[in-house]
Amino acid sequence: MIVSKQPELIVAPKNVAEIRVLAEAGACAFVVGDARFALAIRGSFSEKCLEEAVNLTHSLGKKIYLLADAIFPNALLAELATYLPKVKRLLFDGIRVADLGAYMLIKQMMPEMPIQFVDAMMLTNHYTVNYWAVKGMIRTRLAHELTLDEVLEIKSRATCEIEVLIQGAPLMFTSRRKLVDNYLEFQHTLGKKVTVSAAGNFLFDKERDLYYPITQNDHGTHIYGGNDVCMVDALTELLTAGIDALYIESFTYETEDLVKILQLYKMAIKLVAVDSKKYGKVGMVLYTEVEKLQQKLRRTDRGFYYKPTIYKNQSR
């Protein structure tokens, strides 16, 4: 099996201390940021913590990216304009965005900063990917609802680095509205007492027996897939095609479990390159080990890698 290069294994730490632990487990790069400018992030970092995170990450020989992927209204974009000069001195390896206004502002204020486009839903073809490459993006993260064949075709035609989600909950929907608060208020008007669970909130699909995590923050409401994507035993084609970065969505995992998941993926990536036959034999064992780490209501599947997005009443 010919693997031209090792992909970057990316994860979001919840604090500075977790960076060292996750790096030792196999993480190659980290995503950090201030919750004011990040759509949904595992841990919000102050400016002081960002500096500590950058210094620690680079001392470990790893990369670190600043996340600023919120949907920016005018007021928040103005806040970003005052925030960027404060963090400009920090030696981030790149900034990750999903908003054209934020992209334009960063290009204006930090022209030398590498920028990555990480919208979870819009990057579905190589024309869009290469459009952003022409604009100066060094990397794009593909939409979650793509088949493996579509991913491989995009990679074969892309002129910038390609990143894909390989573990964790895929983002399905986001809205700037506070839909959870609106729901609770509506239930209250009906005389029903509904509380927000400390264990998390879910939309339940009775037909599919799936629980979809629903979260709310200052940027609105976010709904995630009913199952966590797990590709730990199916990395061969992605790595052979030269996919540049593999992203683990970590918000549903505690540190101990995330460490184990990283170790399993590190093992899988190594086996693909040096002993593909052994990987074929032990891959399902790795998958089973990941399954053991799942939360009670979270199962694993392949996402859309091996199935297209199909709706019951889809027009022909």
N, C-alpha and C positions, 0 to 999 in steps of 0.2 A: 504494500500500500504506500503510495507516494503522498506525503503531506508536506507541502512546500514550506509551511511555517506554522508555529504554534499560535493559536488564537488567543486573544486577550480575554481572560475570564473576569467579568465585571460584577461588582456587588455594591450595595449601599450600606455603609456601617451606620449604627444608631448613635455612636459617639466616638471620640478620639481613641479611647482605650481599646475599642473593638477592632480597630484597624490592624494592630499588630497580630492579634489572634487570627483574624481572617486571612491576613497575608501568609502566615505560617501554614494555614490550611490549604492555600492554593490560589487565593485571589491575586490577580495581576494588576487590577486597577480598581479605584474606588470613586463613587459618586457621592458628593456632599453638597450641602447648600443651606440656604436660609429658607425656612418654610414660607416666608412672605412671597418668594419668587418661584417656588417649586410646586408643581401641580399636586403631587403627593410624594412625600419623602419620609424615609424611615426615622430619621433623626434630624432636628433643626440645629444648625451650627451657628454660633455667634461668630463675630469677626475674629475674636481671640482664638476660638476653637478651630476656625478655618485655618488660621496660621499654624497652629499646632499640628493640625491634620496634614497640611502640605509638607511641613518639615519632617514629620514622622514618616509619611509615605515615601518621600524621596530618599530618606535615610535607609529605607528598606529596599530601595531599588525598584519601587513600583510607581504607577502613574495615578494621578488624581484629577478628577474633573469637577467643575462647578456646575450644578444643576440650576437652570433658570428656565424651566419649561412650562411655566404657568401660561394661562390665556390672559393677556395683558390688556385691561382697559386703560384709558388715558392716565388716570390717577396713579395706577400701579406702575405704569411705564415711567412716569415722572419720578417715582420713588426709586426705580431701578437706575435712573440716570444719576441720582445722588449716591447710590450704593456702589456703583461700579468703580468710581475713583478710589473708594476706600479699600477695595480688594484688588485693585489693579497691580499693586506691588507684590502680591502673592504669586508665586510661580506655578500657577495651575497649568496642567498639560492641555487643557481645552475647556470650553464652556459648551454645555448642552442646552439647546433651545427647541421650542416647538411653535414659536410665534414669530411671524415675519417682522413685526415691530421691534421685538427684542433683538432679533438678528441684526436689523439695520442699525439699532442703537449701539450694539456691541461693536459692529464693524466700524462705526464712526468714532467711538471712544477708545477702542482697543484694537486697532487695525492689525496688529501682529498676532492676536490671539486666535489659535485654531478653534473652529466652531463645528459642532456636531448637531445634526438635525435628528431629533428623537421622537417625533410625533408617533403615537401608538397606532394610528388608524389610517393615515393618509398616504403613506409611501407604499404603493401597491404595484408599481411598474418601473421599468428601467428609464423611461423618459423623464418621469418625475425625479427619480434619483439623480440622473445626470444633469437635470436642470439645476438642482441644488449644488451639484458639484461645480458647475460653471459659475455659480454665484459665490463659490469659495468654501463650501462645506467640505471638510476633510473626511467626514463619515456620516452615514445615514443609518438609522435603525429602522428596519422594515416593519410594516404593519403586521399585527399579530395574526390576522385572519388570511394568511397565505399558505398555499400548499408547499411542500418541499420542492416540487418541480418548478413552481413559480419563483421560489427563493433562488434556486440554482440558476435559472435563466437570467434573473436580474443580476446576480453576481457575475455571470459570464459577460454581461454587457455594461456593467457599472464602471465608471471612471473615478469613483472614490471608494473608501473603505465601507464595508457592509457589516452591520451588527444585527443579530437576531436574538429573540427571547428563547431560552432553552430550558428554563426552570421557573416555576412560580405562576402567580395569578395574572392572566392577561387582562389589561384594561379594555372594557367593552364600550363604555359610555361615560361621558363627562358632561356636566352642565354647571354653569355658574350659579344656578338657583340652589337654594338651601332646601332640597326636596325632603330630607329627613325631618327638618323642623316643620316644614309645611304639612307633612303627613301627621306628625304628632299634634300639631295645632288643630287640624281637621278632626282627628279622632277625639280630641278634647271637646270640640263643639258638639260632637255626637254623644257626649257623656261617657266616653270610654276612657279608661285609664291605661295608657300605653307608656312604657318606660324604655329608655335606651339601655341595652344590655352592656355590661362591662366586658363581656366575652366577645362582643362584636355583633353587628347587625347584618341580616341576610334577607334577600328576596328568595322565597321558596317557590320552585317550579315543581308542582305536584306531578305533572305528566312525566318529567324527566328525573324526578327525585333528586334535584340539584339545589344547592344553596349558593346563591350569588352574593358575595360580600358587597355591602354598600357602605361607603364611608363618606363623611362630610367634613370639610374644613373651610378655611376662609376663601378658598377658590371655588367652592360649590360642592357638588355631589359627584361621586365616582362609583361606578358599578363594575365589578370584575367578573371574570368567567367563573362558572360553577365548579370547574376542576382546575387543578394546577397542572400546567404543562410540565412534562418530564421527558427529556430526550437523552438521559444519561447512557442508554444502551443503543442509541441511534444517531451517533455523531459522525459516523464514517463519511457519508456523502457530504455533509457540511464542511468537514475538515479537509477532505480531498479537493473540494471546490475552492478552498482558500478563504472561507468566511473569516473575516478579520477579528470579530469580537463576539463573544457569547455572553448574554446578559442574564443574570439571575435576579428575578423580582423577589425581594427578601422581606417584604413588610409582614407577611404572615408567619415568619419563622423567628423563634427565639435563638439567641446566640449559639447555644450548644448544638441545636439542630442544624443551624446554618453552617457551622464548622464541619459537621459530618457530611453535609451535602457537598460542600466545596471539596472535601477530601475525595469523595466518590467521583466527582467530575474531573478532578486532577488525575486520578487513576485512569479514568476512561480516556481522557485526552492522550495520556502517555501510551496507553495500550494501542490506540488507533495507529499511532505513529511507529511503534516498535514491535508490536506483536498483534496484528489484526486478527489472526486466527484465535488467539486466546481471548481477545475482546469479544469475538463472536460467541464464544462459549460462556463467558462470565457476565456478559452484558445484562442479561435478565436478572442475574443475582444483584447487580448494582441497582437495577430498577426496583427490585423488591426491597432493598435496603432504604432507598429513598421513600418508598411507600410507608415504611415503618415510622418515618419521621413526620408524617402528615397529621394535621389537626383532625379532630374527630369528624368534622363536617366537610373535610377537604379530601377528595380523591384525586388521583393523577390520571392523565391521559396524554395523547400526542398533540393536543390543541387541534390546529387545522392542517398540520403538516401532511397528513395522509387522508384528508377529506376536504372537499370544497365546502364553502359556505352555501347551504341550501335552506330555503324557506318552504314551508308546506304549500303556500298559495303562490309560489313564484310563477310569474307569467312566462309563457314559453316563447 
